[in-house]
Amino acid sequence: MSENNNSNRLKVGITIGDTNGIGIEVALKAVGIPEMMDLCIPVIYGSSKVVSYHRNACNLPGFQINHTKSARNLKENMPNLVECIDQEIKVELGHPSKQAGQAAFLALESAVRDLKSGLIDALVTAPISKENIQSDQFHFPGHTEYLESAAGEGNRALMILCTSGLRVALATIHVPLSQVATSLTVEGIREKLRLFNASLKRDFNIDGPRIAVLSVNPHAGENGILGTEEHDIILPAMQQSLDEDGVQCFGPYAADGFFGARHYRRFDGVLAMYHDQGLAPFKTIAMDEGVNFTAGLPIVRTSPDHGTGYDIAGQGIANESSMRHAIYTAIDVCRNRVRYDEAHQNPLPKLFQDRGRDNVKLDLTKSE
């Protein structure tokens, strides 16, 4: 919880993303409904001039926004906008630019700083251009890797695409297809399974999660005819995860038949071996409501599952459903973590305190 939160509602930071894309439009649409204020206190990070430009260009309905220089001065009865971009930004809707990328980074940097200091409780990031955000300050393939470095505290991140009834995690993230096979290792897959299992329990409130593991080769390698990674890497990783980590994992399954037959409905999560193997079917199934969640880190971060949308920027037709669900998911994860941690905290200190020093000694070698 944030240090200055006098309300039961969480403070959710929302970065504006690429200023020439649809991020600001979907953010304004998502927070501009009365119901959102009943759930959280939205805190947009960006520039009021750029936000106003997008609001006018998209002909969005007006609502009051509290403009402030610091997340320490928020109002609880309306969305807030933290002014964190001092430089003038030229908005060129639909056209990638380095200036738009720099603005996206400034908003992200400011929001992460406030998240780490406890001024906000969760982070929702609007889409960026991975090319145009690159600079001396940002040299990462995407948000996930940046957040692992900036706020991970030594923990490893896991990308999970989620919607109701489907959660897809990735063994490799932003890796060229030509390097996927050589990037897969037994320990790497085992680590992802371990992180996925822990996240399903703590972040999604699932007891005893079942995880399906996809193969990397067509037809799961056809017993080595189409590749040996399943036998040499994936299966040993799964066996170790089951035996040593207690992860209930099944497979590896050929991705085409797995999704085509809707076998994902039988599992709580699916571990895909590479980016498009998991994201292509996921977005086909849940494009409008899909959410990208960064698991494994001490912070809570989500984002919509779409990109910058340059082709429709400024037209007022972008669908805000994914952004709205990203906010909902961030709230749910925060609450689930609190409940999980309370339920799994060490009960012994309280037990001894309740019994008193003169009570019967607890025998830890016996089970009831």
N, C-alpha and C positions, 0 to 999 in steps of 0.2 A: 504494500500500500504506500501511497505517496505521503511524504512527511507533512504536507500542508493540506491534507484532504479532510475537511470537516464534514463531508457528506459521505453517505454510504456508496455513492456512485463513484465508479472508477474514472480517472482522468486518462483519456485515450489520445495520444499524440498522433497526428496524421500529417505526413510530409506531402508536399505538393507534387513531387516528382518532376518529370520533364515539363518545362513551362510552355512548350509548343505542342504538347500532346493533350490527352483527355483526362489526365489525372485530376486537375483542379475541378473540372466539370463534374466528374463522378463523385469527388469528395463533397462538393457543395450540395449535390443532389442527395447524397447519403445522409448528411447531417442536418439538412434543411427541413426535416420533418419533426413535428412535436414529439412523436414517440421516441426519437433518439435521445432527447433530453431526459426522458424518464429512465433511461438505461445507463447513461454515462455523461461525462462532461467532455465534449470534443475540443481538442486543442490542435488547430491547424498551424503548421510551421511553414512560413513563406513570406510573401510580400503582398501587402494590401493592394498595391497598384496592379500587380499582375493578377490577383484574384478578382479585382473589379473589372479588369479587361475581359477576363474569361466570362464573368457573370453577364456582362453586357453583350459580348459576342454570341453567347449561347442563349440569350434572352431568358435567363433563369429568374424565377420568382424571387423577390427580395425578402430577406429576413435579417434581423439584427445580429451583428457580430461584434464582440468585444475585442478591440485592437489593443495590444499590449506589447511592451518590450521584453517582458519576462513572464515565465510560467508561474511565478510566485504571485502574480496579480490576476488571477482568473476570476471570471464570474460564472456562477453555477447554473444560472437560468437561461443561458444562451451559448452558442458556439463561440469559441475564442480563436483569435489569430495572433500568434507570436511573430512579431516583426523581426526576422533574423537575416534579411538580405538587404544590406545597405546600398549596394550598387544599383544603378539603373539597368533594368532588364528590358531588352527589346523583344516583344512577343511576335513571333512569326509562326502563326498557327499552321501546323502540318509540315513544317520544315525543320529538320534537325539542325542544331547549332551547338557549338562549344559553350556559348553563353548560357543556353538553356541547361546544359549539363552541369555547369558550374553552379547555377542557381539551385538545381536539384541537390547537389552535394552540400551546399551551405545549409539548406533546410534539414537534410539528413543529419549532418554533423551536430546541429543545434539540438535536434530532437533526441539523438542518442546521448548527448551530454546531460540533458534534463532527465532522461530515463534512468541513467546510471546514478544520478544524484537523488532520485526519488521524487522529483517534481511531477512526473507523470507515471502512470502505472503500466502502460502498454504502448506499443508502437505499431502503427499501420502505415505502410509505405506505398505511395502511388508509384506507378511504373516509371522507370528511367530508361534512357538510351544507354546501353552498356558501353557503346563506343564514345559518345560525347561526354560522359561523366568522367572519363579517364583523365587523370592529372597527377601531379606529384603527390597530392593528398589522397587520391583514390586510384589504386592500381590493382583492382580486383575484378574478377569476371562478373560479379553481381553483388546484390545486397547481402546474400547469405554469407559469402566469404568475408565481406567487409565487417559485418556484425560479429562474426566469429573472432576477428582480430580486434575490433574496437571494444567489444563488450562481452566477450566470451569467458574471460577470466581463466583461460587455459582449457576450457571445455571445447569439444568438437561439435559442430553444427550438423543437423540433419534436415534436409528439405523434405517436407511432407505436403502434398496436395490433398486437400480434404473437402469433403462435402458430406451431406447426410448419407450414411451407408457405404461410403468409399473413402479410403485413406491410402494414398500411394506415396511411398518414400523412395528415395533414389540412392543407389549404391555409389554412383558417380554423378556429378552434377554438370558443371559447364566444362565438359571434356570433349574434344573433337572425336567424332565417331571412329576415326582411324586409330585412336589411342585408348579406346574403351577396354578392349581385351587385355592389354598390357597394364592397365590401371587396376584391374581386379586382383585382389589378393585374399587369401583365406582370412587373415587377421582383419583386413579392411571390411570385408563383408560381415564378419562376426561382430565388429564394432558397430556397424550400422544396425544389425539386428538387435544388439544390446540397447542401443539408443532408441530404436523404434519401439521395442518392448516397454522400456521405461516410460516413454512419452505416452503410449497408449494407456498405460495405467494412471500416470499422474496428470497428464494434460487432458485426456479424453475420458477419464473415469471408467475405464474398461478393466474388469477383473479377469485375469487369466486370458489375455489376448491371444488369438490365433493369427499367425502371419504366413501368408503365401509368398513364396520366393519364385521369381521368374528366371528362366534360363537366359543366356546371352545369345545363343546360336539358334537358328531355325530348328523347329521340332525337337528342342532341348538337346541338340547335338546328335540325335539318332545313334546313341551308343558309340560316339566317337567318329562316326562317318562325316558329320558336319561340324566337328569341333570337339575339343577335349576339356574346355573350361568347366563344363558342368561336373565332370568326373574328378578333375584335378583340383578345382578351386571351390566351386559353389557347394557341392555336397559335403566336403570336409568342413567347410565353414558352418554349414547348417548342423552337422553332427556335433561339432564342438559347442555350438550355441545351445543345443538341446541338452547335452550332457553336462556342460560346465556352467552355463549361465541360466539354465532353466527356461529358455525361450521356446515356446511351442511354434515351430516353423515347419512348413510343408512344401514339397516340390522337389526340384525346380520344374515349373510348368512352362510350356511354350506359350508365349504371350498372346499370339493370335487366337488360338483356341480358348485360352483362359478368359479373355475378355469377350470373345464372340459368344461363348456359351454362358456368360454372366456368372462364372464361378466365383468372382470376387464377392458375391453376396454371401458366400459361406465363410468369409474370413473378416477379421477386424482390421486387417491391414495388408498391403501388398508391397513387397520390396522389388522394385524394378532395377535392372542393372545399369541403365543409362537414360539420359534425359528424355528423348523422344519416345522411347519404349513405354515409359510411364505416363508422360504428359499428353501424348497424342490421343490415346483412348480416354484418359481422364477428362480432357477438355471436350471430347466428343460427347461424353456422358453428362458432364456437369459444367459446361462453359459459363453459364450465366450466374451460377451460385458457387463456383469453385473458389477455394481460398488456398493461398500459399502460406504455410506456417513453418517458421524456423524453430525446430525442436533442438533439444540438447543444451541450450544456453540458459543462464540464469535470468535473462530478460524474456519478455513475451513480445514477439513480433509476427505480424501477419501482413498479407498484401492481397489485392485481387489477383486472379490468375491470368489476366490478360496483359498485353503490352501497351505501348504509348498511344496506339491508335491514331497515328498521324493522318491517316486517310479520312477520318471523320472528325478531326479536331475542330472545335469552334462552330460546329453545326447544331449543337444542342441535342443530338440523337444518341449519344453514348449511354449504354445501359449501366446503371449504377448498382445493380444487384450484387455483383461480386464484391465491390467495395463495401457495401452495407453488410454483407455476410462476413467480410474480413473483420469489421468492427465487432460484430456479434461474436465471432470466434475468439477474438482477443479477450473479450470480456469473459466468455465461458472458460477459457484456459486459465485466466487469472483466478477465477473463483474455484475451479477444480484443483488448482495447485494448493490453495489455502486449505480446502477440505482434505485433500490427500495428506498434506504435511501434518495437519492436526490429528488425523486418524492414525498416522504412522509414527508420531513422535514417541520417544522412549517413555513408556508408562511407569517404569520402576521408581523414579524419584517421587512421583505423586503417590504411588502405591505405598512406599515406605512412610511417606509423610502422613498418609491417611491412617495407617495402622499404628503408627507411633513406635517409639523405640522399645517399649516393653511388650509389644505384641509378638506372636509366634513368628519365628524366623522362616522366611520364604525359602522353600526347597526348590532350586532351579533345575534339579536333576530329574524331577518328576513331572509328568504331564497329566492333565486331567482328562 
